[in-house]
């Protein structure tokens, strides 16, 4: 009766330990990679997606999209044509205005009206102030 050849695990990038080599020789099979995989069980998809969405800042982008949507519907077309919200951070809506003339017009005469309409749609806790800038 012929004996099967002895399996000697390779010493590659994973670098097996003496224990793993001895077990692989005894079993005739190297199960160390499978044992390592079983130590890190699969995570639920919901847990992974939560982390991915957090890294993508989807909630922030969604709130910014809602602000733009309300901005385009609730304000006068001449304001919408010359001023657009570009971001939202900690209660402040940042708005780019097309020219210095419109910046002056909006800041002097229409800021309170715009702030009131946005607060009416989102609440005063969400929209605390508006910052206008040329852009």
N, C-alpha and C positions, 0 to 999 in steps of 0.2 A: 504494500500500500504506500502510495506516494503522498507526502505531506504537502499541503498548499504552501506557497511562498509566504514568508512573513511580511506583513505590511509595515513599512516604516514611514511615518508621516513626514512630509517635506518640511524643511525649515525655511519657509518663505517669509513673505511680508507679515503674516500673522504671528510668526515666531511662537511655536508651541512650547509649552512648559514640559519639564521632565515627566510630570504626572500624566499630561495628555499623551506624550509619546509612549509611556509605559502602558496606558490603557489602550491606545491604538494598536500596539503590538499584541497585547493579550486578546483584544476583540478581533483583530484582523481588519479593523475598520476605524477610521478616524471620525469620531462623532463630536469632537470639540467645537467645530463651527455651529452645529445644530444645538449644542448645549448653550452656547453663547446667545444664540437667537432666542431660545426659549426663556432666557433670563430677562429679556426685554419684551414683554408681551405687547401685542398690537394695541394701539390706542383707538378709542372710538372716533369716528369721523367728526362728530360734533365738537370734540375737544380740539382736534386738529384745525377744523374750520374756524373756530373761535379765535385761535391764535393767528391764523392767516388773515382773517378779516381785521383783526386788531392792528396787525402790521401794515395793512393796506389803508388803514384809517377810513374805512368805508362809512362809518357813522358820521364822521366829520364831512366827508364829501357829499353824503346824502343830505345833511342839514344845509350845506352850501347850495346844493341844487334846489332845495325847497325855498331858500331865500331868493334865489334868482327867479324862480317861478312866480312867487308872490310879488316880487319887485315888478316883473313885466306885466302882471295883471292889475295890480292895485294902484300903480302910479300913472301919471299923465304920460302920453306918448312922447311929448317933447323931452321930458326928463329921461325916459327910458332910452331915447335915441342918443343921448349925450352922456349918460352915466350908468354904469353897470357895476354891481357888487362883484368883487373878485375873491374875497375870502371872509371867513368868520373865525374869530378867536376870542375866547373868554368874554362873551357878551358884546363884542365890538364887531360891527360889520364894516369892512373896508371896501370903499367904492372908488373906482377909477372914473374920472371925469375927462371928457374929450378936449376941453379948452379952458383957459383961465377965465374967460368970460362966463362960461357956464358954471365953473367952480364958484366964482363970486356970486352968481345968481342963486345957486342952490344953497350955499352956506348962509347967505344973508337972509333970503326970503323963504326958502322952501325946506330947510332942515327940520324944523319942528313938525311940519306936515308929514314929511317922509317918515320921521321917527315915530310919530303917532300911528300912522298906518301899519308900519311894521310891527309895532308893539301890539296893535289890535289883532294882528294875525298870529303872532307868536307868543305874546305875553311880555310883560316888562322885565321878568326875570331872565328871559332868553336874550332879548335885544336891549342892551343897556345904553349903548351909544353908537354913533356912526362917525366914521373917519373918512373924509373926502380927500382925494389927492389927484394930481394930474397924471394921466396915464394913457 
